[in-house]
Amino acid sequence: MNWEDEGFIISKRKFRENAIILEVFTSKFGRVNGIVYGGNSRKIKNYLQLVNKIFVVYNSKGDNKIGYFKTELIDAISPEYFDNRVKILCLNSLSSILKVLLPENQAYKKIYQSLCELLKNFNDKNWLTLYLDWEIDLINNLGFGFTIDSKNFSNMKNSKIVNIKVDNVNYKIPSFLIFKNFNNPDIQDLCNGLNFSRTLMENKFFIPNNIPFPYSRKLLEKNFYN
């Protein structure tokens, strides 16, 4: 199998002395693993950073064997935020969530486009709201989500928190998520939103499959409680 595509780096690990296994969320082929020879060399490893956008050429000798990547940098996203601890936590969070939740070799065009939009607007003053909105979209697009008719809660527009039941589990959801009022949430609203999104992901996927919830995502949420 041979193909070319663009994508975002979501993980990497050492493989032999001068090679790495790179995991990329591509636009057409979804989450794909590949070996990058020379990936530990100074020339290449400097741009093989989490969430950087790259162009990859993939070659594989068979469907059951790991393939090989040739890579080229498109956009160095993460280095722009190396001096911003919170945003780096956020980038680590989204990459770790994608690594766990996305099945291999399955395209998710809506998720890919929503990630592109998030990263394009990552310097916006409401970037954390955009990230939370991205998480909720991700949950829904993977089929772990929920459907809420805001008309049923029209009398609760002035409430900060709304109690809802999803699959017979009670949740506390910030009202701004129900009414899509993303311009006015305060820091407590966002904390409540992150808590709701995490709890939903845990109950829908991580706990039933006995998979630890990504620590980087916990760190991101914890940061806003301090």
C-alpha positions in Angstrom: 0.0 0.0 0.0 1.3 3.4 -1.0 -0.2 6.8 -0.5 0.4 10.5 0.2 -1.4 12.7 2.6 -1.2 15.5 5.2 -1.8 15.1 8.9 -1.0 16.1 12.5 1.5 14.2 14.7 -0.3 12.7 17.7 2.5 10.5 19.1 6.0 9.3 18.6 8.2 6.7 20.2 11.8 5.5 19.8 12.3 2.5 17.5 15.8 1.2 17.3 18.8 3.5 17.5 18.1 6.1 14.8 14.4 5.5 14.0 11.0 6.4 15.5 7.5 5.2 15.2 5.3 8.1 14.3 1.6 8.2 14.7 -0.2 10.7 12.4 -3.9 11.7 12.2 -4.2 12.1 8.4 -7.0 13.8 6.5 -7.9 10.8 4.2 -6.6 7.7 6.1 -7.3 8.6 9.7 -4.8 7.5 12.4 -1.8 5.7 11.0 1.5 4.4 12.4 4.7 4.4 10.4 8.4 4.0 10.9 10.6 7.1 10.2 14.2 6.1 9.6 16.5 8.9 10.7 13.8 10.2 12.9 16.2 10.8 15.8 18.6 12.8 13.7 18.9 16.5 14.5 17.6 17.5 11.1 14.3 15.6 11.3 13.5 15.4 15.0 13.3 19.1 15.4 10.1 19.3 13.4 8.6 16.0 14.4 6.9 17.6 17.4 3.4 16.8 18.7 0.6 18.4 16.7 2.9 19.8 14.0 1.3 19.4 10.6 3.3 17.3 8.1 3.1 15.8 4.7 3.7 12.1 4.6 4.5 9.5 2.0 3.5 6.1 3.2 4.8 2.8 2.0 3.9 -0.7 3.3 4.5 -4.2 2.0 1.3 -5.6 3.4 -1.9 -4.7 5.4 -0.7 -6.5 8.4 2.8 -4.9 8.6 3.7 -1.5 9.8 4.7 0.8 7.0 7.3 3.5 6.5 6.9 7.3 6.5 8.8 9.9 4.5 8.0 13.3 6.1 8.0 16.9 5.3 7.0 19.8 7.5 3.9 21.8 6.5 3.3 23.9 9.6 5.3 24.1 12.9 2.4 24.6 15.2 3.6 23.5 18.7 6.9 25.4 18.8 4.9 28.6 18.7 3.5 27.7 22.2 6.6 26.3 23.9 6.6 29.3 26.3 2.9 28.9 27.0 2.4 26.1 29.5 -1.4 26.0 29.4 -1.6 25.8 25.6 1.1 23.1 25.5 -1.0 21.2 28.0 -3.9 21.6 25.7 -2.0 20.3 22.6 -0.8 17.3 24.6 -4.3 16.7 25.8 -5.9 16.7 22.3 -3.1 14.5 20.8 -3.5 11.9 23.6 -7.3 11.8 23.3 -7.0 11.3 19.5 -4.4 8.6 20.0 -6.8 6.6 22.3 -10.2 7.3 20.8 -9.5 7.1 17.1 -9.5 3.6 15.5 -6.6 3.0 13.2 -6.9 3.4 9.4 -10.4 4.9 9.5 -11.0 8.4 8.0 -12.9 11.0 10.1 -13.2 14.0 7.9 -15.4 16.0 10.3 -13.0 15.4 13.2 -10.0 16.3 11.0 -11.7 19.6 9.8 -12.7 20.5 13.3 -9.1 20.0 14.5 -7.9 22.2 11.6 -10.4 24.9 12.7 -9.3 24.7 16.3 -5.6 25.0 15.5 -6.2 27.9 13.0 -7.9 29.8 15.8 -5.7 28.8 18.7 -4.5 32.3 19.2 -8.0 33.6 19.7 -8.8 35.0 23.1 -11.5 32.3 23.5 -9.2 29.5 22.6 -10.2 27.4 25.6 -13.9 27.7 24.7 -13.0 26.6 21.2 -11.1 23.6 22.6 -14.0 22.5 24.8 -16.3 22.9 21.8 -13.9 20.7 19.8 -14.0 18.0 22.6 -17.8 17.9 22.5 -17.8 17.6 18.7 -15.3 14.9 18.9 -17.4 12.9 21.4 -20.5 13.3 19.2 -18.7 12.5 15.9 -17.3 9.2 17.5 -20.8 8.2 18.5 -20.2 8.6 22.3 -22.2 11.8 22.5 -25.6 13.0 23.5 -28.5 14.9 22.0 -30.0 17.8 23.9 -32.9 19.8 22.6 -32.4 23.3 24.0 -36.1 24.0 23.8 -36.6 21.6 26.7 -34.4 23.8 28.8 -35.7 27.2 27.7 -36.7 28.1 31.2 -33.2 27.5 32.5 -31.3 30.0 30.4 -30.3 31.9 33.5 -29.0 28.8 35.3 -25.3 28.1 35.4 -25.7 24.4 35.7 -28.4 22.1 34.3 -28.9 18.5 35.5 -29.4 16.1 32.6 -29.5 12.3 32.3 -27.5 10.5 29.5 -27.9 6.7 29.4 -29.4 6.7 32.9 -26.3 8.6 34.2 -26.8 12.0 35.8 -24.6 14.8 34.6 -24.2 18.5 35.5 -23.7 20.4 32.3 -23.0 24.1 32.0 -25.9 25.9 30.4 -23.7 27.7 27.8 -23.0 24.3 26.2 -26.7 23.6 25.8 -27.5 27.0 24.4 -24.3 27.3 22.4 -23.5 30.6 24.0 -19.7 30.4 23.6 -19.0 34.1 23.9 -19.8 34.6 27.6 -18.6 31.7 29.7 -16.4 32.6 32.7 -13.6 30.4 34.0 -15.9 28.5 36.3 -18.2 27.7 33.4 -15.2 26.4 31.5 -14.1 24.3 34.4 -17.6 22.8 34.7 -17.5 22.2 30.9 -14.2 20.4 31.1 -15.4 18.3 34.0 -18.6 17.4 32.1 -16.7 16.4 28.9 -14.2 14.3 30.8 -16.8 12.5 32.8 -18.8 11.8 29.6 -15.7 10.4 27.9 -14.8 8.3 30.9 -18.3 6.8 31.2 -18.8 6.2 27.5 -15.4 4.8 26.6 -12.6 4.7 29.1 -14.2 3.0 32.0 -16.1 0.3 30.0 -12.9 -0.6 28.1 -10.7 -0.4 31.3 -8.4 2.2 29.7 -6.8 4.9 31.8 -7.9 8.4 31.0 -5.1 10.5 29.5 -3.1 12.1 32.2 -2.3 15.2 30.1 -6.1 15.9 29.8 -6.4 15.7 33.6 -3.5 18.1 34.0 -5.2 20.6 31.6 -8.4 20.5 33.7 -6.5 20.7 36.9 -4.7 23.8 35.8 -7.9 25.8 35.7 -8.8 24.8 39.3 -5.6 26.2 40.7 
